[in-house]
Amino acid sequence: SWQAVRVLGGFLTGAFVTGIAAILLAGDYDKLREMGQRWSFYENVSEALRGISRAIGRYLHAQCIIMGLVMLICTVGIWSSGTAKSPLLAGVGTGFLDALPIFGTGTVFVPWILILVIWQKRYRAAVVLAVTYGLCTLTRELLEPRLVGAHLKLLPVVVLASLGAGALAGLWNGILVAVLKIQPF
């Protein structure tokens, strides 16, 4: 319990200091901006930050479109299978998991399908959910490079290569942490 008190105390202290810093920065914002504008590289940094902000917004927009389509597919598939009392809630929740890097729709569909086949012997429902899972995966794999590439003004093959490199880097980081017992980077 002392560990929890220490962690909570550290969190509250950090939140308090962050809040005070935000208030002080907000009060001095005009002075800080005026000082920054006198620096020779202010415009370059400012333009770079605006570009990064636009790129993040475009990326999130593309991800929201994909997530919406996956939610729709999940909802229709779950409704068609007849396995949930609230297919809309189950579909939206499952579709939301698709946007999370580690989880994905398989986190819900694979165990659900196994339960339907092994314990409940509801093969038709399992097939419907398996097809739904396949459609969700296919939708993300086909649309992500195209939509993200279009929104970021990159070629889809560049986006696909970037996604693959990011996944590989995460895989190697996990292997190093597990095998060598080092701190993750």
N, C-alpha and C positions, 0 to 999 in steps of 0.2 A: 504494500500500500504506500510505503514511503517513495518507492520508485514512481508510482503514478502521481503522487503529490509533486515530486521533483519535475517530472515531465510536464504536468499541467502548469506548474509555476513557471517553468522555462517558456512554455508556449504563451502564457498570459503576459509575461514580461516582454517577450518579443513582439507580441501584438500591440502592447502599450507603447513601446519605443517606436514601432513602425507608424502607429497612429500619430504620435507627437511629431515625428519627422515629416509625415505627410502634411500636417497642419502648418508646420514651419515653412516647408517648401512652397506650399500654396500661397502663404503670405508674402514670400519673397520671389514669387514666380516672375513677375515683371522685371525686377532687378537682375535676376539670373539670366533671363532671356536677353536683356539688353547687353549684359556682359558677354554672353555667348555670341551675339551677332557681331561683335567686334573682332572675333577670331577669324583668321583667314580661311579656315576650312569649314566654317559654320554652314555655308550653303551646301557643300558637298555632303556633309554628315546629315544635314536636314533632308536633302533629297534622297539619300540612301535610306533613311528611316521611313520616309513617306513611301518609297518603293517597297520596302519590306512590309509595311503595314498594308498596302494594297494587295501584295502577293498573299499574305496571310488571309485577308478577307476573301480573296478569290478562291483560295484553297478550301476555306471553310464553307463557302457557297457551294462548291462542287461536292464536297463531302455531304452537305445537307441534302442535296438533290439525290445522291446515291442512297443515303440513309432513308430518305422518304420512299424511294422505290422499293428498297429492301423491306421496309416496314409494311408496305402495301402487299408485297408478295407473301410475306410471313402471315399477315392477317388473312388473306384469301386462302392460303394453304391450310392454316390451322382451322379456319371455318369449314373448309371442304372436308377435312379429316374428321370433324365432329368430336375432337378429343378435349376441347376446353369449354368451360362454362362461359368464359368471356374471351372470345377469339380476338376481339379488338385489342384488349389489354395485353393478352399474350403475344399477339403479333407485333404491337408497338414495342413492348419490352424486349422481345427477341431481336427485332430490327435495330433497336438501340444498341444492343450488345455487339452488333456487326460493326459499329463504328469504333469500338474499343479495340486497340491494337492486339491485346493478348487473347481476348475472349472469342468474339465472332459468334455467328449463329450456330455453329457446331456445338458450342457449349450447351445449348438447350436441345437442339435437334437430335444429336447422337444418343444421349442417354434416353431421351423420350422415345426414340425409335426402338432402342433396345428393350425398354420396358414394355412397349406395345407388342413386340415380337415374342420375347421370352416369357413374360408373366401373364400378359393379357390375351395373347393369341389374336390380336386384332391386326391382321396382315394388311388389309386394305388401307387402314388408317396409317400404318407404318410406311406403306409405299407412297401414300400422298405426302406425308411429312418428308420422306427421303427425296421425292421429286422437288418439293418446296425448298429443301436445303440445297439441292443441286442448282436450282434456279437462282437462289440468293447468291451462292458462290459465283456462279457464272455472270450474274448481273454485275457484281462488284469487280470481278476480274476483267470484264469487257469494258465497263464504263469508266472505271477509275483512271486508267491511262488517258482515255479520250477526254473526259470532262476536266480532269485536273490539268492536263496538257493544254486544253483549249482555254481554260480560265487563267493559266499562268503564261500562256503564249509560248508553250514548249511543244516539241514533237512528242507524240504518245510513246514512241520507243525510248525517248530520253526519260520520261516519267517512269516507265516500266523498269528500265535499268536502275533508276534511282531507288525505286521501291525494293527491287531485288537486292541492291547493295546494302540498303538499310536493314533488311531482314537478315542478310548474311552477317553484317556487323553485329547485330543483336545476338545471333546464334553463336558467333565466336566469343562474344563477351560472356554469354552464359556458360560456354564450355570452359573458358579460362577461370571463371568464378568457381565452377563446380570441381574441376580437376585440380587446379593449382591453389584453390582456396585463397584467392587474392580478393582485394576489394574491387567492386565493379567500377568501371570508368564511364 
